[in-house]
Amino acid sequence: MGELIQQMRRQLNEFWKNLEKGKKIKLVIGILILLISLTLMIFFLTRTKYEVLFSGLTSKDAALVTKKLDDMNVKWKDEYNGTTILVPKNDKNRLKMELIREGIPRGRYSREDAFNDSSWTMTEYDKKQRASYALENDLANDIEKIEGIEEASVFLNLPENTSYVLNNNEEPSASVFIILSVGRTLSSIQVQGIQDYVASAVGMNPDNVSVIDDTGRVLTISTENKENFDLTEQLNLQQGLQERINKSIRSFLESVFGYGNVVVRAGVKMNFDSELRSEIEFKPPIQDMEEGLVRSMEKIEEHMENMFTGGVPGVDSNVEDVTDYVQQEGESSRYDKASETINYELNEINKQIKKAPGQVESVTVAIILDKNSLPEGELTDDLRAEISSLIYAATGLDTKQVEISALPFIEQIDQYGPTEDIRAKFPAWLIALIAIGVISVASIIIVMFRRKERDIDINEMIEQKASEMSVIEDIDFDSEKSKVKEQINNFVDKKPEAVAQLLRTWLNEE
C-alpha cells in the first residue's frame, strides 16, 4: 500500500513538472473554484434555518423571551429592532409551547387573536367584547412606543346603540393610564396627541378621553384650553423670542462697531390669554353705496277738497219746524297727506375673532456699546437717536423703549468671543485642514533644518580628517620591495576612517 502511494506521488510530481506554466495556473484556479463551491454548498445545505417565534414584541417582552431562550441554551436571532425573535426551525413549535405555558411573553390580546378565536357558536355580544378588548390592547401597545412611556393601559366605554325611545344617548369615552420612565414628563402636545389618537381610533370626542399617570395626575386638556400654554412652555417661548431678538440686534450692530463691542438685552412681554370676540356688521351689498337694495316699499297718499259739515247731532236736527238762519257761504278747503316706507336689503356680516395666545404685547431693548469703539469715545445724541430708530425698525415688533449707553468694556468680555466667532464662521473640517497644513509645513522646515545641520557636521568632519591626514608619516618606498603594501595595510588597520574619508575626497574631486 505504501509503495502504491509513493508511486502515485511520483507520477503526480512528474505530471506537474511536465505541465506548462499556463496550464498549472488554470489547474490551480479550477481546484480553488471547486473547493469554494463545495464549501458554500455544504454551508447552505447544513446551516440552521431560522423562523419567527414571536413578532411585534415590546422591549420588555423581547427581553423576557431572549432571557428564557438563553437559559434553555437555544440560539436565537432578532430582527426589526428587537421586536421579532427567530429560533431554529426544528425547535420552533416546541419552544413556543414551552414559553406560552410559562406565560412568556406576557403579551396582549390582539385583533388577530380576536379574529382567530371567533366561531359560529359565539354570540354577537361576545364578539364585540373581544373586539373591544383587542382594540384596547392595540392602542396600549402603540402608546407604549412613545418615548418616555414605560407602560400604558387603555379602557374603552362603548355604549350600545339601541332602538328604544328612552335612550340615554351616552357618548363613548376612554381612559388611558400611563407609567412614565424615571425623570421623564410628557408635554401638553404629547398628551393632546394621545387624546386625538385614541379618539380617532374609536370615533369619539377627544374631550371624552382622560389621561392620567402613575402619580395620579390628570394630564388631559379640554378643547377649550388646548391652545393655552403651560408655564414651562410660556417661559421657553418667551426666552426663545428674547434670545432671537438679542442675537439679531447684536449681529446687526457688531457689523458697525466691531465684534464684542455690543451687549444687547431684550425684554419681551407676552399675553397668553385666549380671547373670542363676536362682531356683527351691516354693509350695503354694492361698494360705495350708502343705501342697500330695496327689499320692499309702501307709499300712502290722501287728498280731500270742499268738505261740508253736516247737522249737529241731536234732536233739533230731526224737527220739521226749525228756524232757518241765513249763513254766509264758507270758502273751499283742501287736505293732502302722503307717506312712504322703504325697506333696504343690507349685508349682515358675522365675525368670530379669536385671539391666539402668545401675542407679543411690548418689547424693550437695552444696549451697551463699548466706549472705545465709538468715534472720539463719546455717544452723541444724534448717534443715540439714529441707533434707536434703527432698532425700532429692525425688531419689527411693538417696541416700547430702547435704552442705549456707552461704557468702557473690560478685556474679559472678549475672552471667549473670538473663539466662538471663528467656530461660527469656519466649519470644523476647514479648521482641521488648516491645522494639518500648518503642522506639515512646520515638519518640512524642521527636517530641512536638520539636514542642513547634518551637512555642516559632515563638512567639519572632512576638514578634521584632512588635518589628521596631513600629519600622517610618509611611506617608506626605499626599503626592500618598498614595503608599500605593508605600510598601506598598517595605515588602513590603524585609521580606517581617515582612509575612507580620503577616498571620498578623491572621488568628489574627480
C-alpha positions in Angstrom: 0.0 0.0 0.0 2.8 2.3 0.9 4.6 1.6 -2.4 1.4 2.4 -4.3 1.1 5.7 -2.6 4.7 6.5 -3.3 4.3 5.6 -6.9 1.2 7.8 -7.3 3.0 10.7 -5.7 5.9 10.3 -8.2 3.5 10.1 -11.0 1.8 13.3 -9.8 5.1 15.1 -9.4 6.2 14.1 -12.9 2.8 15.2 -14.3 3.1 18.5 -12.5 6.6 19.1 -13.8 5.7 18.3 -17.3 2.8 20.8 -17.3 3.3 24.2 -18.8 3.1 27.3 -16.6 -0.3 28.4 -18.1 -1.8 25.0 -17.5 -0.6 24.9 -14.0 -2.3 28.3 -13.3 -5.5 27.1 -14.8 -5.4 23.9 -12.9 -4.9 25.7 -9.6 -7.7 28.1 -10.3 -10.1 25.3 -11.2 -9.2 23.4 -8.0 -9.8 26.6 -5.9 -13.2 27.2 -7.6 -14.2 23.6 -6.9 -13.2 23.8 -3.2 -15.0 27.1 -2.8 -18.2 25.8 -4.4 -18.1 22.7 -2.3 -17.6 24.8 0.9 -20.5 27.1 0.0 -22.8 24.2 -0.9 -22.0 22.5 2.4 -22.6 25.7 4.3 -26.0 26.4 2.7 -27.2 22.8 3.0 -26.1 22.3 6.6 -26.8 25.8 8.0 -29.5 26.3 10.6 -32.7 27.7 9.2 -34.5 30.2 11.5 -38.2 31.0 11.7 -40.1 33.7 13.5 -41.1 32.6 17.1 -42.7 35.9 18.2 -43.2 39.2 16.4 -44.4 42.7 17.4 -42.9 42.3 20.9 -42.3 45.2 23.2 -38.8 45.7 24.6 -39.8 44.1 27.9 -41.4 41.1 26.3 -38.4 40.6 24.0 -36.1 40.7 27.0 -38.1 38.0 28.7 -38.2 35.8 25.7 -34.4 36.1 25.0 -33.5 35.5 28.6 -35.6 32.3 28.7 -34.0 31.1 25.4 -30.5 31.8 26.8 -31.4 29.8 29.9 -32.5 26.9 27.6 -29.2 27.2 25.6 -31.1 27.9 22.4 -29.6 30.0 19.7 -31.8 32.9 18.5 -31.7 35.9 16.3 -33.6 39.2 16.4 -35.0 41.5 13.7 -36.8 44.8 13.3 -35.0 46.5 16.2 -35.5 43.5 18.5 -39.3 43.3 18.1 -39.1 39.9 16.3 -37.4 36.8 17.7 -36.3 34.0 15.4 -35.3 30.4 16.5 -34.2 27.3 14.7 -36.9 25.9 12.5 -36.9 22.4 14.0 -37.3 23.8 17.6 -39.9 26.5 16.9 -43.1 24.6 17.9 -41.6 23.1 21.0 -40.1 26.4 22.2 -43.3 28.3 21.5 -45.4 25.9 23.6 -42.9 25.9 26.5 -42.8 29.7 26.6 -46.5 30.2 26.3 -47.0 27.6 29.1 -44.8 29.8 31.4 -46.7 32.9 30.4 -43.9 34.3 28.2 -44.4 36.7 26.6 -46.9 38.4 28.7 -48.3 39.8 25.5 -51.8 41.3 24.9 -54.9 40.1 23.2 -54.7 41.4 19.6 -57.2 41.9 16.9 -55.7 38.9 15.1 -56.3 36.8 18.2 -59.9 38.0 18.3 -60.4 37.1 14.7 -58.9 33.7 15.2 -60.9 32.9 18.3 -64.2 33.8 16.7 -66.6 30.9 15.9 -70.2 30.4 14.8 -71.2 29.4 18.3 -70.1 32.8 19.7 -72.7 35.4 20.4 -72.7 38.9 18.9 -72.1 40.4 22.4 -69.0 38.1 22.9 -67.6 39.1 19.6 -68.0 42.8 20.4 -66.4 42.4 23.8 -63.4 40.5 22.3 -63.0 43.2 19.6 -63.2 46.0 22.2 -60.6 44.2 24.3 -58.3 43.7 21.4 -58.6 47.4 20.4 -57.7 48.4 23.9 -54.6 46.3 23.8 -53.6 47.6 20.4 -54.0 51.2 21.5 -51.9 50.5 24.6 -49.1 48.9 22.6 -49.0 51.9 20.3 -48.9 54.4 23.2 -46.1 52.5 24.8 -43.9 53.2 21.7 -43.9 56.9 22.7 -40.6 57.9 24.1 -40.7 58.3 27.9 -43.7 55.9 28.4 -42.9 52.6 30.1 -46.3 51.0 30.2 -49.8 52.0 29.1 -53.4 50.7 29.6 -56.5 51.7 27.7 -60.1 51.2 28.9 -62.9 51.9 26.5 -66.5 52.6 27.4 -68.5 51.9 24.2 -72.3 52.2 24.8 -74.5 50.0 22.7 -76.9 51.6 20.2 -80.4 50.7 21.0 -83.7 51.5 19.2 -85.6 52.2 22.5 -87.3 55.6 22.8 -86.0 56.1 26.3 -82.3 56.1 25.4 -79.7 58.0 27.4 -77.7 58.8 24.3 -74.5 58.1 26.2 -71.3 59.1 24.4 -68.3 56.8 24.1 -65.4 57.6 26.4 -61.9 56.3 27.2 -59.4 56.3 30.0 -55.6 56.0 29.5 -53.3 55.1 32.3 -49.5 55.5 31.7 -46.4 54.8 33.6 -43.6 57.2 32.7 -39.9 56.5 32.7 -37.8 57.8 35.6 -37.3 61.5 35.2 -39.5 61.9 32.2 -42.5 64.0 31.6 -45.0 64.5 28.8 -45.6 67.9 27.2 -49.1 69.1 26.6 -48.7 68.5 22.9 -47.9 64.8 23.6 -50.9 64.4 25.8 -53.1 66.0 23.2 -51.6 63.6 20.6 -52.6 60.6 22.8 -56.1 62.1 23.2 -56.5 62.6 19.4 -55.1 59.2 18.6 -57.5 57.3 20.9 -60.5 59.4 19.9 -59.8 58.9 16.2 -59.4 55.1 16.6 -62.7 54.8 18.4 -64.7 57.7 16.9 -65.3 59.9 19.9 -64.8 63.4 21.1 -61.2 64.0 22.3 -62.6 65.7 25.4 -64.0 62.3 26.4 -60.5 60.8 26.6 -58.8 61.2 30.0 -55.1 60.5 30.5 -53.6 60.1 34.0 -50.1 59.0 35.0 -48.8 56.7 37.8 -48.8 59.6 40.3 -52.5 60.2 39.8 -52.1 63.5 37.9 -54.7 64.2 35.2 -52.8 65.2 32.1 -55.6 65.8 29.7 -56.6 69.2 28.4 -60.1 70.2 27.3 -60.7 71.5 23.8 -61.4 75.0 25.1 -58.0 75.2 26.7 -56.0 73.3 24.1 -54.4 76.4 22.8 -53.3 77.6 26.2 -49.7 77.0 27.2 -48.4 75.6 30.4 -46.0 77.6 32.5 -42.9 75.8 31.1 -43.9 76.4 27.5 -44.6 80.0 28.2 -41.2 80.6 29.7 -39.5 78.6 26.8 -41.4 80.6 24.2 -40.6 83.9 25.8 -36.9 83.2 26.4 -36.6 81.9 22.9 -38.0 85.1 21.4 -35.7 87.2 23.6 -32.7 85.2 22.5 -33.6 85.7 18.9 -34.0 89.4 19.3 -30.7 89.7 21.2 -28.8 87.8 18.6 -30.4 89.7 15.7 -29.7 93.1 17.2 -26.2 92.2 18.3 -25.1 90.9 14.9 -26.7 94.0 13.3 -24.7 96.4 15.5 -21.5 94.4 15.6 -21.1 94.9 11.8 -20.7 98.6 12.6 -19.0 98.8 16.0 -17.0 95.5 15.8 -17.3 92.1 17.3 -17.6 92.0 21.1 -18.3 95.7 21.3 -22.0 95.4 21.7 -24.2 93.9 24.6 -27.9 93.5 24.0 -30.6 92.6 26.4 -34.2 92.5 25.2 -37.3 92.1 27.4 -40.5 90.7 25.9 -43.9 90.9 27.4 -46.3 88.3 26.0 -50.0 87.7 26.5 -51.0 84.1 26.7 -54.7 84.7 27.4 -57.2 83.4 24.9 -59.9 85.8 23.7 -63.0 85.2 21.5 -64.9 88.3 20.2 -68.1 88.4 18.1 -68.9 91.2 15.7 -71.9 91.9 13.5 -71.5 94.4 10.7 -74.2 95.7 8.2 -72.9 96.9 4.9 -74.6 97.8 1.6 -74.2 95.0 -1.0 -72.7 97.4 -3.5 -69.4 99.1 -2.7 -69.5 102.9 -2.3 -73.3 102.8 -2.0 -74.8 104.5 1.1 -78.1 102.6 0.8 -78.7 99.0 0.1 -81.0 97.3 -2.4 -84.8 98.0 -2.0 -86.4 94.9 -0.5 -90.0 96.4 0.0 -91.7 99.8 -0.4 -95.0 101.2 0.9 -96.4 104.6 -0.3 -99.7 106.1 1.0 -101.4 109.4 -0.3 -104.6 111.1 0.9 -106.3 114.1 -0.9 -109.6 115.9 0.3 -111.3 119.1 -1.2 -114.5 121.2 -0.4 -115.6 119.4 2.7 -119.1 120.4 4.1 -120.1 120.0 7.6 -123.4 118.1 8.4 -126.1 119.0 11.0 -125.4 118.9 14.7 -126.2 115.5 16.1 -129.2 115.6 18.4 -133.0 116.2 18.5 -133.0 119.5 16.7 -131.9 118.1 13.5 -134.9 115.9 13.3 -137.6 118.5 14.0 -139.5 119.8 11.0 -140.3 123.3 12.1 -136.9 124.7 12.7 -136.0 128.3 12.3 -133.8 128.7 9.3 -131.0 131.2 9.8 -129.1 132.8 6.9 -125.5 131.7 6.8 -122.6 133.0 4.8 -121.1 130.6 2.3 -117.7 129.2 3.5 -114.5 129.1 1.5 -113.4 125.9 -0.3 -110.9 123.7 1.7 -108.2 121.1 0.7 -106.5 118.3 2.7 -103.4 116.4 1.4 -101.4 113.6 3.2 -98.6 111.4 1.8 -96.3 108.8 3.4 -93.6 106.5 2.1 -91.9 103.5 3.8 -88.9 101.8 2.1 -87.1 98.7 3.5 -83.5 98.2 2.2 -81.6 94.9 1.9 -78.2 95.1 3.7 -75.4 92.5 4.0 -75.1 91.2 7.5 -71.5 90.1 8.3 -70.9 88.0 11.4 -67.3 87.8 12.6 -65.9 85.4 15.1 -62.5 86.9 16.0 -60.3 84.5 18.2 -57.2 86.0 19.6 -54.4 83.3 19.7 -52.4 83.0 22.9 -48.8 84.0 22.9 -49.2 87.5 21.4 -46.3 89.9 21.9 -47.6 93.0 23.7 -44.4 95.0 24.1 -40.6 94.8 23.6 -38.0 96.8 25.5 -34.3 96.8 24.5 -31.2 97.8 26.4 -27.9 98.2 24.6 -24.4 98.9 25.9 -21.7 99.9 23.5 -18.0 99.8 24.1 -16.9 103.4 24.6 -13.6 102.7 22.9 -15.3 101.7 19.7 -17.2 105.0 19.3 -15.9 107.9 17.4 -13.9 110.1 19.8 -15.1 107.8 22.5 -18.4 109.6 23.0 -22.0 108.6 22.3 -23.6 111.7 20.9 -27.3 112.4 21.0 -27.5 112.2 17.2 -25.9 108.8 17.2 -28.1 107.6 20.0 -31.2 108.7 18.1 -30.0 107.1 14.9 -29.3 103.8 16.6 -32.7 103.9 18.4 -34.6 104.5 15.1 -32.7 101.6 13.5 -33.6 99.3 16.4 -37.3 100.3 16.2 -37.3 99.4 12.5 -35.2 96.2 12.9 -37.2 94.5 15.6 -40.5 94.6 13.6 -42.4 94.4 16.9 -44.2 96.8 19.1 -41.0 98.1 20.7 -41.9 100.4 23.6 -38.5 101.6 24.8 -34.9 101.5 23.6 -32.1 102.5 26.0 -28.5 102.9 24.7 -25.5 103.6 26.9 -21.7 103.7 26.2 -19.3 102.2 28.8 -15.7 101.0 28.7 -15.6 97.2 28.3 -13.1 95.1 30.2 -11.0 92.5 28.4 -12.8 89.5 29.9 -15.8 90.2 27.7 -13.8 89.2 24.6 -12.2 86.1 26.3 -14.5 83.6 24.6 -16.0 85.7 21.9 -13.3 85.3 19.2 -13.2 81.6 19.6 -17.0 81.3 19.2 -16.8 83.7 16.2 -14.2 81.6 14.5 -16.1 78.4 15.1 -19.3 80.1 13.7 -17.6 81.4 10.6 -15.4 78.4 9.8 -16.6 74.8 9.8 -14.7 72.2 11.8 -13.3 70.4 8.8 -11.7 73.6 7.5 -10.1 74.4 10.8 -8.7 70.8 11.0 -7.4 71.1 7.4 -5.6 74.4 8.2 -4.1 72.8 11.3 -2.8 69.8 9.3 -1.3 72.2 6.8 0.5 74.2 9.4 1.8 71.0 11.1 3.0 69.7 7.7 4.9 72.9 6.8 6.5 73.0 10.3 7.6 69.4 9.9 9.2 70.1 6.5 11.0 73.1 7.9 12.4 71.1 10.8 13.5 68.3 8.5 15.3 70.7 6.2 17.0 72.4 9.1 18.2 69.1 10.5 19.6 68.1 7.1 21.4 71.4 6.9 23.0 70.8 10.3 24.0 67.3 9.2 25.7 68.7 6.1 27.6 71.2 8.2 28.7 68.4 10.6 29.9 66.3 7.6 32.0 69.2 6.2 33.6 69.8 9.6 34.4 66.1 9.8 36.0 66.1 6.4 38.2 69.1 7.4 39.1 67.4 10.6 40.1 64.2 8.9 42.1 66.1 6.3 44.0 67.8 9.1 44.7 64.5 10.6 45.9 63.1 7.3 48.4 65.9 7.0 50.3 64.7 10.0 50.5 61.0 8.7 54.1 59.9 8.4 55.5 59.4 5.0 55.5 55.9 3.5 59.0 54.5 3.1 59.4 53.5 -0.6 63.2 53.0 -0.4 63.2 49.7 1.6 63.1 46.3 0.1 60.0 45.7 -2.0 59.4 49.3 -0.9 57.3 47.8 1.9 54.4 49.8 0.3 51.9 47.1 0.7 52.7 46.5 4.4 52.6 50.2 5.3 49.3 50.7 3.5 47.9 47.7 5.3 49.1 49.1 8.6 47.7 52.5 7.9 44.3 51.0 6.9 44.2 49.0 10.1 45.1 51.9 12.3 43.0 54.6 10.7 40.2 53.1 8.5 38.0 56.2 8.9 40.8 58.5 7.5 41.3 56.2 4.6 37.6 56.2 3.8 37.4 59.9 4.0 40.4 60.3 1.8 38.9 58.1 -0.9 35.6 60.0 -0.6 37.5 63.3 -1.1 39.3 62.0 -4.2 36.1 60.8 -5.7 34.5 64.2 -5.1 37.4 66.0 -6.7 37.1 63.8 -9.8 
